[in-house]
């Protein structure tokens, strides 16, 4: 089975067990199957109703925030999710994932072509190798989302890095598992896939020169394919987002096709989505074109194409595949997601204040 592991800094972990004094918002259920007593002690609450109405009934997606042993593994030390944090995740998930995806596709499409189970875990988990994990997915169907107790629901960079990228990634898996992408895609970087050695295979950003948008994408062609889609969505894109293209070489001294002053001002504005604080630590604050520029070399002299050219070839295949097989315009989907960012941050990218979403309010989401 395919498993996806995301590595990040981890918080301290603890373990829990069920007790007999469970409230309606308890997040612990004992044993492998909830007893009738536990069901009685855990009547459906507002979050249960929200999940059923927004995800389970219309799309057959389960979101499990109560700690069920049968849905986890003893390979890791795990902690349950706090009720209030589960609420924030559920409403954020609806606003930044479900709604824009349905707008770009359809309700029927989302029901048929998405993962079916989200399991919320309170903290990061540790693998037996002592590697901390922030998410794990099996066959693009069941996803364990880690570290929910530390969610920052109004920080779009945190959400992209720690939740949304994973969700976009896994959804793309369901697409190619239903209709495979062309074999031409697999040949573009065919000799450079690293299997399980991907994490130690590259020095710095050399994976870009080999035509991979992330080091993890070099593990195999399936992960490469979905990493391209998910990172294209979460990265900034100067062509799509900046409105600073120019052919005037006096304004574009570095030859990247963008007005230098406008481009630099645009990049400085990224902090407006983060309360004015630096965003350099967030992967989702990267710019797609800057990653391509880093890839504009050959990984070895004998290669026919640079990494940038390989990435562009892959994206061309992806666009054609999504259009012809699923009637999905990747840029249109990306825009439907990103137009919501200001209401997450409470300000536009230019710094203008706008109403901020309160993800703790189930009745307004």
N, C-alpha and C positions, 0 to 999 in steps of 0.2 A: 504494500500500500504506500502511496505517496504521502509523505509527511513534510510539512513546511515548518521550519523553526526560524523565528526571528530573534536575534540576539540584541540585548540592550542592557543598560545598567539596571541592577535589581535592588529592590528594597528588602528589608528583613522579612522573613517568612515565619508563619506559625501554623499550627494545626488545630482542628476543631473537632468536636464530636457533638452529637445531638443531645439535647436534654429534654425534659418533659414539660417545660414551661415555655411553650411556643406561642408567640403573638401572631396576629394576622399578617404582619410583615416580616416574620422570621425568615431567615435565609438558610436554615439548616433543616434537613430532613434525614432521619436516621436510616441505616441499612440500605439495601439495594432497592427495596420497594417501600414507598410510604405506607405506613399502617393506616387503618381507618381512624384510629385515635389522632394520628398526626394530621390527617385530612380534616378532621373535625376541628382540631386546634389551629389549622391553617386555612380558614375559609378564604375564598377568592377576595383579594384586596383590589385597590384602585389600579395598581400596576399590572396585576394579573388580567384584569379586564381590558386595560390598554393594550397589552400584548396580544390578547385574543382578538380584539377588534381591529388592530392595525396590522398585525403580522400573520397570526395563525389562521384565522378564518379566511382572509382574502388571498393569502400567498402560501399557506402551508409551511410557514417558517416558525419554528419553535424558538423561544428565547428563555433559557433556563438560568435563573439567578439563585434559586434555592439550591443548596449544596446536596446533590444526590450522588452517593458513592458509585452507583452503577454507571454514571455518566463521566466519571473521572478515572484516574489510575493511581495506584500506589507507588508508581515509579517516581513521583515527585511529591514534595511537601506543598500542599495547597491550602489556601484560606478562602472562606466564603466571601461573597460580595455583600457590602452594606446595602441595605434597602434604598437609601437615598441616592447612593451612587448608581445603583441599577436603574433607578428612575432617570437620572441624568443620561446614562448611556442609551436607554431605550428611546428617549425623545430626540437625542442627537442622531441616533441611527435612523430614525424616521425622517428627520429633516435633511440630513446630509447624504443619506444613502438611498432609502426607499423612494422618497418622493421624486428626486431628480431622475432616478433610473426608470421609474414608471413613466414620467413625462417623456423621456427619450425613447422608450420602447412601448410597453403596454402592461396592463395588469396581468393579462394572460401570459405574456412573455416572462414576467418576473416570477409567476407561479411555477412555470415549467423549467426555467433556466436560472436557478439560483441555488445556493446552499440551503439546506432545510433545518439546520440546528445551530444555534449560537449558545454556547455555554460560558457564562460569565464567572471568572475566577478573580478573587479579591486582590491578590498580589502576584508579582511575577513568580514563576515556578523555576526550580532548579532541576536540571537533568542530572543523571548519575555522574556525568563527567564534570559536574559543578558549573555548567554553562547555564546562565539564566535565560529564560525564554519569555517573550511577551505575547506569543501566540502560537498555536499549533493547529493544523488542519489536516484532515484525512480525506483524500480523494475529492477535495472541493465540496464536500457535503456537510461535514460537521466541523465547526470551528470552536476552539477554546480561546476566548479572549482574556488575556491576563491583565493584572494590575488595574482593574476597574476601580478599586478603592482610591486610586490616586488620579482619576480622570480629571482633566481640566476642560470642562465642557465649553468654555468660551475662548479657548486658545486654539485657533485653527491649525497652527503648526504642530502642537502636541497631538491633536486629534488625527492629523494626517500621518504623522510618524508612528503613532502607537495604536491606531485602530483602522482608519479609513484605507490606508494603503493595503492593509491585510485584506479588508473586505473587497476592494476592487480587484486585488490579485486573485482571490479565491473565486469570485464571480466569473472572471475570465477563464478560469480552469473549467467551469461547467460548460462554457461555450465550446471549447476545443474538444472536450470529452464527448460532446454530442456530435459535432461536425469538425473533423480534424482540419487544421490549417494545411496549406500546400507543402509538399515535400521540399519545394524550392527554398522555403524558409530555413529548413534544417541544414541545408548545404552552405548557407552564407557563412556560418562560423563552425562548420561541421567538425573540423579537426581540433578545435580549441575547447570543447566542452570537457569539464574536469570531474564530473560525477561528484563523489563525496569529498574530494580533496579541494573543492572550490575555495574554501575559506583560507587556505594557505598557499593557493596557487599564484597569487598576483602580488606584485610589489606596487604599493601605492594605488594609482588609478590605471594601471596597465590593462585592467579588464576592459576599459573603454577603448583602448587602442586595438583590442581584439574584437571589438564590435558588440560588447555587452554593456547594458545600461547600469548594471550592478554586478558585483562579484557573485552574488547568489544566482543571478541569471545565467552564469556560466556552468551551473551544475548539470543542466540538460536542456534540450530545446523547449520542452513544455514550460519550465520555469522561466526561461529566456522570454518566451512569448508573452506570458502573463505579467512579468516584470516590466516589459516594455509598455504595456497598456496602463498598468497601475501607476508607474512613475511618470508617464506622460500626463496623466490626470493631475497628480499632486504637485509636480514641479511647476514653477512659473514658466511662462513662455513669452519671450519678447515679441515674437511675431503676432501672437494672439492678444497679449495683455498690455503691451507697452504703448502702442500708437506712436512709435518714434522712428519708424523706418525712413530712410532718406537715401537719395542717390548723390547728394551733394558731398563731395569728398572734403570740402573745407569744414563741414560739420561732422563728418565721419572720418576721423584721422586714423582709426585702427582697422578700417576696412571690413567691419562686421555687418555693415548695412544699416546701422542705427546711428541716429544723432547722438553724439557723445554726451552732451549736456543733458538731454532729455532722458537718455538711458540711465545715466548715473543718478539723476533725480528720482527716476522710477525705482531703482534698486534701494535708494535710501528710504523710500516710502514703505518698504516691506515691514518696517517696525511698527507702522500704524495698526497692523493686525495683531500686535503683541504689546499693546500699551506703551509703545515707544521704546521697549527694551530690545536689545540685540537679538537677532535671529540666526546668528552664525552657527549655532549648535544644532539647528534643525535641518534634516535632510530635505524636507519639503520646501525650504527656502532657496533651494538651488534653482538655477535657470536652465531650461532645456538646451538652449543654444550654447551656453557656456560648457555644458557637458559634451556637446558635439565638438566644440573647439578643442577640448582636452583630448578628444578621440581622434583628432586630425593628424594622426601618424600611423605608420604601419607597425604592427606588433613584431614583425620580422622583415628583413629586406626582401625576402622572396615572395611576400604577399602581393597579390594583385591590387587589393584595395586597402585604404586606410580604415581605421575603426569608424570614423565618421561616415564614410561611404557605406560601410556595412550596416550601421544603424539606420541610415536613410533607406537602404534597400529593405531592411526588415520592416520599417514603418510603412513603406509603400505596400508591402504584402499584407500587413495587418489591416490597413485602411480598406484595401480591396476585399479582403476576407470578411470584415465586419459589414461592409456595405452589401456585398453580394449574398452572404449567407444569413445575416441577421437584420439587415436594413438599419444598421446603427452607424450614425455619423459620429466618429470619436470626438471631433471638435465640438459638435453640438452638445454631446453628453457632458463634456468637460465644462462648457459654458453654463449649462443648467446647474451644475454643482457649484461652480465658483461664484455665480451671481448671488449665492446665499452667504458667502463669506462675510460681507460687511455686517450682517445681522447676527452673526456669531460673535464677531469682535466688538460690535457696538460702534463701529466707525468704518468709513470707506477707506480704500487704499490711499486716497489723497488726504485723509485725516478728518473728513467731515463726520460729525456725530450722527448716528442713526439709531433707531430703537434696537436694543440688544435682546436676543432671545433669552428667556428664562427657562432653561432646560430642566429645572426642578418642578415645573408646573405642568402636570399631566393634562390639565383641562385646557391648556392654551397651546398645545402642541399636537 
